């Protein structure tokens, strides 16, 4: 049965629609929502992160910058952080490739921007639905074309169809997001390698592994793709550190690519693009204790994501797509509009979910939800159950 | 009399020369110095900042994120900061122009990079000596030419000669740094306006005001140039917030320019280029108490800079160039090599000064020193006196 909105919820729906029109291809922030509708978001399922990793970071932060260590904090605020090549050295260990192949970015978006604007020449092919900056950051004169992932295939990348589109479109730049966003679809390491073999003639193949830490509980360092950078000189692996490590506020990501590309980038800028706080985090990645605890936080997030899927799958009136990231794409089956669903969750439960109407290549009634801590996930499951049983 | 180095100092000199060759156009950091030579920098006169402003920032930081406010810190680390246009609104008050003219940058270097790479078309003219990124960040196909500031004129920008060079070179992009780096030379507001009138035909005129807060003790908001952005659509004002506010570790700067240029930039990226810590600082700029205390820190830095000049001017064997920034360019007159001077200060007093041999357009024996807190400035004056009287 379609949801019936109350008069109040109708008003909120109108306000949110107006707000969304102003927000472009990203969701309005909880603070903007509150300013416009007066509703406080209690549980933010829009935001993709690992909350256990944030807790861990703050534990180390307090140890290192607690009230007793004013001097450390003073230095972090006052001094210039290290330059890009020095910071790259601090990522060697977790990435598993030499620093000369690593470019440190002010968030993954800076790296996406740098790649498209410096290395895309004529045409970029991007599978959709996807993370929107890949569709937006192409420089003037470079065309962006889409490869439609099929709903019938669960939005999974179908290698044959993908290669056929590439053959037809003849792009010089190709993007693969793995696991994908908004659905968490996954391409196996072996398929990826086969694809790379067949894409050797393409100028630049970007594999975005921003959600790879959630993909496989058996692999502590799941970024196999990064190690292929010597075998495939056209490969660029992009990785946000926001999601898996729960530190979006620090702005950190990295790109793995050929030495030449890194030299090109650093010759034109990116001198001091990481803050002192970002550098502090990079130091933690070389702290054995931190990384041991991080592995626990990673496994916990995966376990709870899997439990969440099991719970969501029992609900009638929804289709939940299997995911290897920390999010789920949910299709509403009962004739409800996604907007009404979203507003109802917000007005009745303070739960904020991601509408997907702005996602190019995704038609129908979809919402995207993050996997949060188990306790919060349960609240969403209960709220959904209530709404669906009305 | 030229300085005589001890055997130990000779060894240090050799190590530093090798290190400098690896550091490009920026000084090796104190940490790199220590790693290579074993010498700890006690007083860093390379680094340009306002130490009183750093103290002030930390005072507010402790209030807002002290041990009791873990929740605030948690949010800052975990959440995405606001996007560029929202952050620009937080600068309106101190810049005095509407947000739609303000681009917030991850340090001034990001803005320099963005300007040269997006808006310079054929040829950039840069007065030298100067801050090196202006000579380095031009994109492929864009030529960089220099306008030599004359030593006989105290490296002051001479408007007539400058305009003549522009007429001859026909650049589409022109840079003016005011006050200048490394010498602190100053162009008055009226001269600047006259120059802008005569440069209306130039595609983009960049005025870098990163040191303007140190220029005039009588003007609380000295950025007059920013307000000219409506009168001169080709004007771009770039401002680092690192130096005057003592927060280089946060990475913050801004550019004031036409609405069109800002739209062009934001259409291609710069979505979340400022960290949560940077956003916290931008909030402080709208805190009346903070700004009142900042004004005191600004005036104190200017007063001590002026005292420092008076003290330095009494020393024989040096020529100190007058400066409106928080630094002094010093010429060694007694036949000493700048390298020997620098090594002696480091080895005997733990004082680190900036060598200027890498500065294009600056030939001779020069060092650059920052104005630090009065107590530290006095230590440098005494050390110089000792060395010069040997």
Interface residues (C-beta under 8 A of the other chain):
Chain A: X26 X29 X47 X49 X51 X54 X57 X58 X61 X62 X66 X67 X70 X73 X74 X75 X76 X77 X78 X79 X80 X81 X82 X83 X106 X107 X109 X110 X112 X113 X117 X133 X136 X137 X139 X242 X246 X247 X248 X249 X250 X251 X267 X268 X269 X270 X271 X272 X273 X274 X275 X276 X277 X278
Chain B: X26 X29 X47 X49 X51 X54 X57 X58 X61 X62 X66 X67 X70 X73 X74 X75 X76 X77 X78 X79 X80 X81 X82 X83 X106 X107 X109 X110 X112 X113 X117 X133 X136 X137 X139 X242 X246 X247 X248 X249 X250 X251 X267 X268 X269 X270 X271 X272 X273 X274 X275 X276 X277 X278
